[in-house]
Amino acid sequence: MNLIGPRVREIRESKGWTQDELATRCNLLGWSISRGTLGKIEARVRRITDAEVALLAKALEVDVSELFREER
């Protein structure tokens, strides 16, 4: 399980992005991730490394600390 999955989804949706769009942004940063894997992260099914958290934050255009904020 991971702590940030629901927050990733919340931020992504607030930007009006699909999972495909976020996966593409991650791929452009050098992290080869599929839409399906991103879905597993958001659903807390897949664990995520520190390096991946940093890449997700960069792709989402937020500070890493934003990913650990409580769900609203």
C-alpha positions, -999 to +999 in steps of 0.1 A: +000+000+000+011+036-005+000+068+012-002+091-018-025+073-043-057+091-035-040+125-034-024+119-068-058+112-082-073+143-065-045+166-079-047+150-113-085+154-115-083+190-103-061+197-133-086+180-156-060+154-167-067+118-175-045+090-163-031+087-198-021+124-198-003+120-164+014+089-176+026+107-207+040+135-186+058+110-164+072+093-195+085+126-208+104+129-175+121+096-181+098+073-160+084+046-181+049+041-166+016+029-181-018+042-175-026+009-158+003+012-134-007+048-126-042+035-119-028+009-094-008+037-077-039+058-073-059+028-060-031+020-035-025-014-050+011-007-061+039+005-039+059+036-050+095+044-044+108+078-032+123+085-066+089+078-082+072+101-057+095+129-068+088+122-105+051+122-099+053+155-080+072+170-109+048+157-135+019+170-114+037+204-111+034+203-073+058+201-043+064+166-030+048+177+003+015+182-016+013+145-022+013+137+015-014+162+025-046+147+039-074+141+014-101+167+013 
